[in-house]
Amino acid sequence: MALDGSGKVVKVYSTADTSLQYKSKKYTDWITADGFSPDGAKLATADRAGGQHLWDAKENSLKKFNIESGLPISTAIAHDGNTVIGCDSKSKVRFWRLK
């Protein structure tokens, strides 16, 4: 489970034992949305500054994709695990292929 919001930190907890799995403090503004890949290894997030971010827990890395208009309001990782999808407040949908 991912917890985020106005604190500019994403914390991911295990649903099995509630332990903190990892956290990311690499945000400069509120986190407005998040979504896991089907295998749970990746977490996509969107922040109020217009960034779509991809967190890979296994590699401890963060990739950033920029939304060009509006406030990011939704993000997800497609079922194939290789596409990040983002939607902004102007109803623009963007797709980023990872492979």
GITA-V501579 format. One line per field, one symbol per residue. ss: DSSP state (H for helix, E for strand, L for the rest). burial: # if it has 24 or more other ideal C-beta (glycine too) atoms within 12 Angstrom, else .. Layout:
ss=???
burial=???
This chain:
ss=LEELLLLLLEEEELLLLLLEEEEELLLLLLEEEEEELLLLLEEEEEELLLEEEEEELLLLEEEEEELLLLLEEEEEELLLLLEEEEEELLLLEEEEELL
burial=.#.#....####........####..#..########....#######.#######.....#.##.#...#######...#.######.....#.#...
